[in-house]
Amino acid sequence: MAGAEVQRKVRRFARELTPCARTCLKRVALQSFRGRKHHLSLLRMCTDQQNPALGDESLQALNSLAASRDTDLQEAAAVYCLHLSRRLQGPLPFSFLEPFMDLLLSTNLDVQKTVCLSLVNLLVKDQVCSDLVVEMGMLPPILELVQSGDAAARCHSCACVAFLASSESNSDTIVSEGLIPLLALAKSYDPQTQQTAAWVLLNLTQSVWSTRVLCAVGAVPVLALLLQSSDAEVQFYSCSALCNMAAFREHHPKLLNIGDQFLLKSLLTLMSSSVQKNASQACRCLRILSANVAIQEQLMELDLVSPLKKMLQSSSLACAQAALGLLSTLSAHPPNREIVVSEGLPEVIGELLRPHASSSDVLAHVSITVTHLCSSRTGQQAVVESRCLSGLLQALVSPAASEEALICVTSCLRHVTAWGALQAYLSTTITSQQVSALVELAQQNGKLQLLYNSTAIISKLEMNGEVVRLLRPHSAVMLELLSLCLQNQEVKFQQLGIATLCNLMKDWEFSALLAGSELETELRRVHAQTEETTRLLRMTQLLPPPPGPPSD
């Protein structure tokens, strides 16, 4: 959970308890009877708002009050713990955490609520170790509060459990001791309780073992039902938890076997949510599930394309990225490609590239999708008409594009040039800047994939007058790059170097530079090596002997 969101929740919890805290202070302030020196001392420390006392005297007073059977004194101790949790600047010393256990075991619900909120404040600021809280035995009384009839007690204790569950070792313990009550709270009619319970369940799915137990005891239907909640946060937490579950294929049967495609339909509905993070998360969950081709077919029957298209047209980059991720997965399945083309999605992603050509995620997903679509003639035509290729070419000169994105883009363009119509389109639209960018990418030290992709694109360019003009300023660099290809031990690099050389030699000026160059030396070496390899292969009798002279 984002820090701002957590702090918002804590402030809300604090507001809920403030009247109770004030009542405690007033009640204790009125006590003037003998034998309560520690109590009065603690109250004086509570009034020092800027500098909470953490010395031996305050610790002794806190321990004495926390261990008392007098609920008034326990309330004073709890209020001081709340004061500490709000004003403390650094970690809470371990010795000051011990009285929290006594207060959690109090018979007074107000004391329990106050100290529980204190723990939430400390956990949210990482001023106490969540593992240590569990090791000290505080989890059982906190889980008992989860089942309280008091809404504030449930809310505070659930928040505590949520923070404790952020540790994988703790989440396993929580699942062992308190899973059923948490699932019951997730079905609560109280929105705040339901929201906090959903948050706990989300944190529990960060553990592999806990996730397995959650699925086994029936958490999936509960989470799927929460997708239809009227509360946006509940929707987000439950959808995120389902995403975590979907990451493991072993859970897919439970996720998908809820009657009448309930989960898929609920996720499709959530994709149309006006809350962008919820729509994006639903899209991510569907993308994970779509690794199963059968699920893709079901989604297509449920008209996935309509909400997907709307998300692609969203002004939100996060929504567009999530939708593109799902589209790239769907386009890998051949039957889906014709639907994608017929619904006009290539045009939509072509438009999307224009404002987001520097987004690495957008570039990567568009590259994958275009590569898939170009496997059919109608797909190729749609890609050309949609400006997808021009957008990808423009990405070559984007200073913000990451190395990973550029590898995806150049890989896509390399595959595209295998198709005649697209090869001709590329050769007539590529600009001087883009040619320079390809050469620069190929020059990057140690980036072999970029060297291969960029060189492969150049090898496929039609050497018309304009392409020749664009390549001539880079002739010397190309000689060096082709030498690197020939020096590489991988055969595919050597073959690429020779193929590119053959293409560039269509320009007589480049051919003239070859004589006496290092590249010519490398060519002779590769030729001799190839001859020797051929001779050795013939010795194995796997190759036929060369043909003899024709007989008269």
C-alpha positions in Angstrom: 0.0 0.0 0.0 1.2 3.5 -0.8 2.6 5.5 2.2 0.2 8.3 1.7 -2.8 5.9 1.7 -1.6 4.3 4.9 -1.1 7.6 6.6 -4.6 8.6 5.6 -6.0 5.5 7.2 -4.0 6.0 10.4 -5.2 9.6 10.7 -8.8 8.4 10.3 -8.2 5.8 13.0 -6.7 8.5 15.2 -9.7 10.7 14.8 -12.1 7.9 15.7 -10.2 7.4 19.0 -9.6 11.0 19.9 -12.8 11.5 21.9 -12.0 8.3 23.8 -8.5 9.5 24.5 -9.7 12.9 25.7 -12.2 11.3 28.0 -9.4 9.1 29.5 -7.2 12.1 30.1 -10.0 14.1 31.8 -10.9 11.1 34.0 -7.3 10.5 35.1 -6.7 14.2 35.6 -9.5 14.3 38.1 -7.9 11.5 40.2 -6.0 12.9 43.2 -5.9 10.1 45.6 -2.7 8.9 47.3 -0.5 6.1 45.9 -0.7 7.1 42.3 2.6 9.0 41.9 3.5 7.0 38.8 0.2 7.8 37.3 0.6 11.6 37.8 4.1 11.4 36.6 3.0 9.8 33.4 0.3 12.4 32.9 3.0 15.1 33.2 5.0 13.3 30.5 1.9 13.2 28.3 1.6 17.0 28.4 5.1 17.3 26.9 4.0 17.0 23.2 7.3 17.7 21.6 9.7 15.4 23.5 8.3 12.1 24.8 10.2 10.9 27.8 12.0 7.5 27.2 14.1 7.3 30.4 14.1 4.7 33.2 11.6 6.6 35.3 9.0 6.9 32.5 9.5 3.2 31.7 9.0 2.2 35.3 5.8 4.3 35.5 4.5 2.9 32.2 5.2 -0.7 33.3 3.5 -0.1 36.7 0.4 1.4 35.2 0.1 -1.2 32.4 0.4 -4.1 34.8 -2.2 -2.5 37.2 -5.6 -4.1 37.6 -7.1 -0.6 37.8 -8.6 0.2 34.4 -8.2 3.9 35.0 -4.5 3.5 35.4 -4.4 1.2 32.4 -6.2 3.8 30.3 -3.6 6.4 31.3 -0.8 4.0 30.2 -2.6 3.4 26.9 -3.0 7.1 26.3 0.7 7.6 26.9 1.4 4.8 24.4 -0.7 6.6 21.9 1.2 9.9 22.7 4.5 8.1 22.1 3.3 6.6 18.8 2.3 10.1 17.5 5.4 12.0 18.7 8.2 9.6 18.6 10.9 10.5 16.1 13.0 7.3 16.0 12.5 3.6 16.7 10.7 2.6 19.9 13.1 0.9 22.4 12.3 -2.8 22.9 11.7 -2.2 26.7 8.9 0.2 25.9 7.2 -2.3 23.7 6.7 -4.8 26.6 3.9 -2.8 28.4 1.9 -3.0 25.1 1.3 -6.7 25.8 -0.1 -6.1 29.2 -2.5 -3.5 27.8 -3.6 -5.7 24.9 -4.7 -8.3 27.6 -6.7 -5.7 29.5 -10.4 -6.4 30.2 -11.2 -2.8 29.2 -12.1 -2.5 25.5 -11.1 1.2 25.4 -7.6 0.3 26.6 -7.3 -2.4 24.0 -8.4 -0.1 21.2 -6.1 2.7 22.2 -3.0 0.5 22.4 -3.9 -1.2 19.2 -4.0 2.2 17.4 -0.7 3.0 19.0 0.8 -0.1 17.4 -0.7 0.9 14.0 1.0 4.3 14.3 4.3 2.7 15.2 4.1 0.1 12.4 3.1 2.5 9.7 6.2 4.6 10.5 8.4 1.5 10.8 9.3 2.4 14.4 8.8 -1.2 15.6 9.7 -4.5 14.0 6.6 -6.3 12.9 8.3 -9.7 13.4 9.1 -8.7 17.0 5.5 -7.8 17.7 4.5 -11.3 16.7 7.4 -13.0 18.5 6.3 -11.2 21.8 2.9 -12.9 21.5 0.8 -9.9 20.7 -0.9 -11.5 17.7 -3.5 -13.7 19.6 -5.1 -10.7 21.5 -5.1 -8.6 18.4 -6.9 -11.4 16.5 -9.4 -11.6 19.3 -10.1 -7.9 18.8 -10.7 -8.6 15.1 -13.8 -10.5 16.2 -15.0 -7.8 18.6 -18.5 -6.4 18.3 -17.0 -2.8 18.4 -16.4 -1.4 14.9 -13.4 0.8 16.0 -11.8 -2.2 17.7 -12.2 -4.3 14.5 -10.9 -1.6 12.4 -7.8 -0.9 14.5 -7.0 -4.5 15.0 -7.4 -5.3 11.3 -5.1 -2.5 10.4 -2.6 -4.0 12.9 -2.9 -7.4 11.3 -2.5 -5.9 7.8 0.8 -4.3 8.7 2.0 -7.5 10.5 1.0 -9.5 7.4 3.4 -7.5 5.3 6.2 -9.8 6.6 6.0 -13.2 4.9 6.9 -15.1 8.1 4.2 -13.2 10.0 1.6 -13.9 7.2 2.0 -17.6 7.6 1.4 -17.3 11.4 -1.7 -15.1 10.8 -3.1 -17.6 8.3 -2.6 -20.4 10.9 -4.2 -18.5 13.7 -6.8 -16.1 12.4 -7.8 -16.7 8.8 -11.4 -17.6 9.3 -12.3 -14.5 11.3 -10.6 -12.3 8.6 -12.7 -14.0 5.9 -15.8 -13.4 7.9 -14.9 -9.7 8.3 -14.4 -9.4 4.5 -18.1 -10.2 4.2 -19.0 -7.5 6.8 -21.7 -4.9 6.0 -19.5 -2.2 7.6 -17.5 -0.5 4.8 -14.5 0.4 6.9 -14.2 -3.1 8.4 -14.6 -4.7 5.0 -12.0 -2.4 3.5 -9.4 -3.2 6.2 -10.1 -6.9 6.0 -9.6 -6.9 2.2 -6.3 -5.0 2.9 -5.2 -7.8 5.2 -6.1 -10.5 2.7 -4.1 -8.7 0.1 -1.0 -8.6 2.3 -1.4 -12.3 3.1 -1.2 -13.2 -0.6 2.4 -12.0 -0.6 3.4 -15.4 0.9 3.3 -18.5 -1.3 2.2 -20.7 1.6 -0.4 -18.3 2.8 -1.8 -17.9 -0.7 -2.1 -21.7 -1.0 -4.0 -21.9 2.3 -6.2 -18.9 1.4 -7.3 -20.7 -1.8 -7.8 -24.0 0.1 -10.2 -22.5 2.7 -12.4 -20.6 0.2 -10.9 -17.1 0.0 -11.3 -17.0 -3.8 -15.1 -16.6 -3.9 -15.0 -14.0 -1.1 -12.4 -11.9 -3.0 -14.3 -12.4 -6.3 -17.5 -11.1 -4.6 -15.6 -8.1 -3.3 -14.8 -7.0 -6.8 -18.5 -5.9 -7.0 -18.2 -3.8 -3.8 -19.3 -0.2 -4.0 -16.1 0.8 -2.3 -13.2 1.5 -4.7 -10.5 0.6 -2.2 -12.2 -2.8 -1.5 -12.3 -3.4 -5.2 -8.6 -2.6 -5.6 -7.4 -4.7 -2.6 -9.4 -7.7 -3.7 -8.4 -7.4 -7.3 -4.7 -7.1 -6.3 -5.0 -10.2 -4.1 -6.5 -12.1 -7.0 -3.6 -11.0 -9.2 -1.2 -12.4 -6.7 -3.1 -15.7 -6.6 -3.2 -15.8 -10.4 0.5 -15.6 -10.6 0.6 -19.3 -9.7 -1.0 -21.6 -12.2 -1.9 -24.1 -9.6 -4.6 -21.7 -8.3 -6.2 -21.1 -11.7 -8.8 -23.9 -11.4 -10.1 -22.4 -8.2 -10.1 -18.9 -9.7 -11.9 -19.9 -12.8 -14.3 -22.6 -11.5 -16.7 -20.1 -9.8 -20.0 -20.6 -11.5 -21.0 -18.9 -14.8 -17.6 -17.3 -15.4 -18.3 -15.1 -12.4 -14.7 -14.0 -12.0 -14.0 -13.2 -15.6 -17.3 -11.2 -15.9 -16.5 -9.3 -12.7 -13.0 -8.4 -13.9 -14.4 -7.3 -17.3 -16.9 -5.0 -15.5 -14.1 -3.6 -13.3 -12.1 -2.8 -16.5 -14.8 -0.2 -17.2 -14.4 1.4 -13.8 -13.9 5.2 -13.6 -11.3 4.5 -11.0 -8.2 4.2 -13.1 -6.1 2.0 -10.8 -9.0 -0.5 -10.5 -9.4 -0.7 -14.2 -5.7 -1.2 -14.7 -5.5 -3.8 -12.0 -8.4 -5.8 -13.5 -6.6 -5.7 -16.8 -3.4 -7.0 -15.3 -5.3 -9.8 -13.6 -6.9 -10.8 -16.9 -3.5 -10.7 -18.6 -2.1 -13.2 -16.2 -5.1 -15.5 -16.6 -4.9 -15.1 -20.4 -1.7 -17.2 -20.4 -4.3 -20.0 -20.8 -5.6 -19.9 -24.4 -8.9 -21.4 -23.4 -9.4 -18.3 -21.1 -8.6 -16.0 -24.0 -11.4 -17.7 -26.1 -13.9 -17.2 -23.3 -12.9 -13.6 -22.9 -13.4 -12.9 -26.6 -16.8 -14.5 -26.4 -17.6 -12.1 -23.5 -16.6 -9.1 -25.7 -13.3 -8.3 -24.0 -12.4 -6.0 -27.0 -14.9 -3.3 -26.2 -13.6 -2.4 -22.7 -10.1 -3.0 -23.9 -10.5 -0.5 -26.7 -11.8 2.1 -24.3 -8.9 1.6 -22.0 -6.5 2.0 -24.9 -8.1 5.3 -25.7 -7.9 6.5 -22.0 -6.0 9.7 -21.2 -4.4 7.8 -18.4 -1.0 6.3 -19.3 -1.3 3.7 -16.5 -4.6 2.4 -18.1 -3.2 2.4 -21.6 -0.1 0.5 -20.4 -2.2 -2.2 -18.7 -4.5 -2.5 -21.7 -1.5 -2.8 -24.1 0.0 -5.5 -21.9 -3.3 -7.5 -22.2 -3.4 -6.8 -26.0 0.1 -8.1 -26.5 -0.8 -11.3 -24.8 -4.0 -11.7 -26.8 -2.3 -11.0 -30.1 0.0 -14.0 -29.6 -2.9 -16.3 -30.3 -3.5 -16.4 -34.1 -7.4 -16.5 -34.0 -7.4 -13.3 -32.0 -5.4 -11.3 -34.5 -8.2 -11.0 -37.1 -10.6 -9.8 -34.4 -8.0 -7.2 -33.2 -7.6 -6.0 -36.8 -11.3 -5.9 -37.6 -12.1 -4.0 -34.4 -9.6 -1.3 -35.4 -7.2 -1.7 -32.6 -4.1 -1.1 -34.7 -5.3 2.4 -35.4 -5.9 2.9 -31.7 -2.4 1.9 -30.7 -0.9 3.9 -33.6 -2.6 7.0 -32.1 -1.4 6.0 -28.7 2.2 5.9 -29.8 2.1 9.6 -30.7 1.9 11.1 -27.2 3.6 8.2 -25.4 6.5 7.4 -27.8 9.0 7.8 -24.8 7.2 5.3 -22.6 9.2 2.1 -22.4 6.2 0.0 -21.4 4.1 1.3 -24.3 7.0 0.8 -26.8 7.6 -2.8 -25.6 3.9 -3.9 -25.7 3.2 -2.2 -29.1 6.3 -3.8 -30.6 5.2 -7.3 -29.5 1.7 -6.7 -30.7 2.8 -5.4 -34.1 5.2 -8.3 -34.6 2.2 -10.7 -33.9 -0.2 -8.9 -36.2 2.3 -8.8 -39.1 2.1 -12.6 -39.5 -1.0 -12.1 -41.7 -1.6 -10.0 -44.9 -4.5 -8.1 -43.4 -2.4 -7.5 -40.3 0.4 -6.0 -42.3 -2.0 -3.7 -44.2 -3.5 -2.6 -40.9 -0.1 -1.9 -39.3 0.9 0.3 -42.3 -2.3 2.2 -42.3 -2.3 2.7 -38.5 1.0 4.6 -38.3 2.3 2.0 -35.9 5.5 1.6 -37.9 6.1 5.3 -38.2 5.6 5.6 -34.4 8.1 2.8 -33.8 10.6 4.4 -36.2 10.2 7.6 -34.3 10.9 5.9 -31.0 14.5 5.1 -32.3 15.3 8.8 -31.8 13.6 9.2 -28.5 16.2 10.0 -25.8 13.9 8.7 -23.0 13.5 5.2 -24.5 15.2 2.5 -22.3 17.6 -0.1 -23.6 15.0 -2.8 -23.1 12.4 -0.9 -25.1 14.8 -0.2 -27.9 15.6 -3.9 -28.1 11.9 -4.6 -28.4 11.4 -1.9 -31.1 14.4 -3.0 -33.2 13.4 -6.6 -32.9 10.0 -5.7 -34.2 11.4 -3.7 -37.1 13.7 -6.6 -37.9 10.8 -9.0 -38.1 8.7 -6.5 -40.1 11.4 -6.2 -42.8 10.9 -9.9 -43.6 7.6 -9.0 -45.3 8.0 -7.5 -48.7 5.3 -4.8 -48.5 6.5 -3.6 -45.1 10.1 -3.7 -46.2 9.2 -1.4 -49.1 7.3 0.9 -46.7 10.2 1.1 -44.3 12.7 1.9 -47.0 10.6 4.8 -48.3 9.7 6.3 -45.0 12.9 6.0 -42.9 14.6 9.4 -42.2 18.2 10.5 -41.8 17.8 10.8 -38.0 16.4 7.3 -37.8 19.2 5.8 -39.9 21.7 7.6 -37.7 19.9 6.2 -34.6 20.2 2.6 -36.0 23.9 3.0 -36.6 24.4 4.5 -33.1 22.5 1.7 -31.5 24.6 -0.9 -33.3 27.8 0.8 -32.0 27.0 0.5 -28.3 29.7 -1.6 -26.6 28.6 -5.0 -25.4 25.0 -4.6 -26.6 25.0 -7.5 -29.0 21.2 -7.7 -29.4 21.1 -4.1 -30.4 24.0 -4.7 -32.8 22.2 -7.7 -34.3 18.8 -6.0 -34.6 20.0 -2.7 -36.0 22.3 -4.3 -38.5 19.6 -6.7 -39.6 17.3 -3.8 -40.4 19.9 -2.1 -42.5 20.6 -5.3 -44.3 16.9 -5.4 -45.5 16.6 -1.7 -46.6 16.0 -1.4 -50.3 19.1 0.4 -51.7 17.1 3.0 -53.6 18.6 6.4 -54.2 17.3 8.0 -51.0 18.5 5.1 -48.8 21.9 5.1 -50.4 22.1 8.8 -49.7 21.2 8.3 -46.1 23.7 5.5 -45.5 26.7 7.0 -47.2 27.7 9.3 -44.2 28.0 6.1 -42.1 30.0 4.0 -44.5 33.2 4.0 -42.4 31.3 3.0 -39.3 29.4 0.3 -41.1 32.7 -1.3 -42.2 33.7 -1.5 -38.5 30.3 -2.9 -37.4 30.4 -5.6 -40.1 33.9 -6.5 -39.0 32.5 -7.0 -35.5 29.8 -9.2 -36.8 32.3 -11.4 -38.7 34.6 -11.6 -35.6 31.7 -12.9 -33.5 31.8 -16.7 -32.9 28.1 -17.1 -33.5 27.3 -18.1 -37.0 24.2 -15.9 -37.1 26.3 -12.8 -36.7 28.7 -13.9 -39.4 25.9 -14.6 -41.8 24.3 -11.3 -41.0 27.5 -9.5 -41.6 27.9 -11.0 -45.0 24.2 -10.4 -45.9 24.5 -6.7 -44.9 27.7 -6.4 -46.9 26.0 -7.7 -50.0 23.2 -5.1 -49.6 25.6 -2.2 -49.0 27.8 -3.1 -51.9 24.9 -2.1 -54.2 26.4 1.4 -53.6 29.5 1.7 -55.6 31.1 4.2 -53.2 30.8 1.6 -50.3 32.3 -1.1 -52.5 35.3 1.1 -53.2 35.9 1.4 -49.4 36.1 -2.3 -49.0 39.4 -2.9 -50.8 42.3 -3.1 -48.3 40.0 -2.6 -45.3 39.9 -4.7 -42.1 36.5 -6.0 -43.2 38.1 -7.5 -46.3 40.7 -9.3 -44.1 37.9 -10.6 -42.0 36.0 -11.8 -45.0 39.0 -13.8 -46.2 39.4 -15.3 -42.8 35.8 -16.4 -42.6 36.1 -17.8 -46.2 39.1 -19.8 -45.2 37.4 -21.0 -42.1 34.3 -22.0 -44.0 36.4 -23.9 -46.6 38.1 -25.8 -43.8 34.8 -26.6 -42.1 33.4 -27.9 -45.4 36.5 -30.1 -45.9 36.1 -31.6 -42.4 32.4 -32.2 -43.0 33.1 -34.1 -46.2 35.5 -36.3 -44.2 32.5 -37.4 -42.1 30.7 -38.3 -45.3 27.8 -36.1 -44.4 28.4 -33.9 -47.4 28.6 -35.2 -51.0 31.9 -34.6 -52.8 32.1 -31.6 -55.0 31.0 -32.3 -58.6 33.7 -33.3 -61.0 34.3 -31.8 -64.5 31.7 -32.7 -67.0 32.5 -35.7 -69.2 32.8 -35.3 -73.0 
